[in-house]
């Protein structure tokens, strides 16, 4: 039997192509028709692997979340583990900014996302935090990391010195930000992360939960 000219369709192939479309053109551009065309198959053939487009989106989101390193939990003190996890989580999200709104909806029934939530929450509870506080800390970290990955703060300022010169005197150097966006955004993330962790440590009674 001759080999097929195109790879056999699989869940993995569908997810990989769907993610490529989202990365290139955004969530709004992903449709089953576009996905089928890019895979050189008929649209109904996608439904042999996924019942709905939402299932495809869930699988894409989970494929991204699955890449987040969780190995620091159980190995480092809770505060240090949160720092390392936040950096790892942000690095994965920054690589796929168009998918961040999809991931930010919450874990739903996604296995990798639920494992992430279980790991973070469990580590905090095991460190002595009451479940209510552990939930709040996990939520605050997710808000912060997801928000930092949606777009570049520094990259949002046009590189036009004349725009800021008269009406916005405190922004006289803002035209330089876009060329330094990577370092500015990274420093901002680290500053916010340090402030969050310091705040959590400050409400940790007797300092016992910092170890």
Buried (B, 14 or more C-beta within 10 A) or exposed (E): EEEEEEEEBEBEBBBEBBBBBBBEEEBEEBEBEBBBEEBEBEBEEBBEBBEEBEBBBBBBBBBBBBBBEBEBBEEBBBBEBBBBBBBBBBBBBBEBBBBBEBBBEEBEEBEBBBBBBEBBBEBBBEBBBEEEBBBBBBEEBBEBBBBBBBEBBBBEBEEEEEBBEEEEEEEEEBBEBBEEBEEBBBEBBEEBBEEBBEEBEEEBEEEEBBE
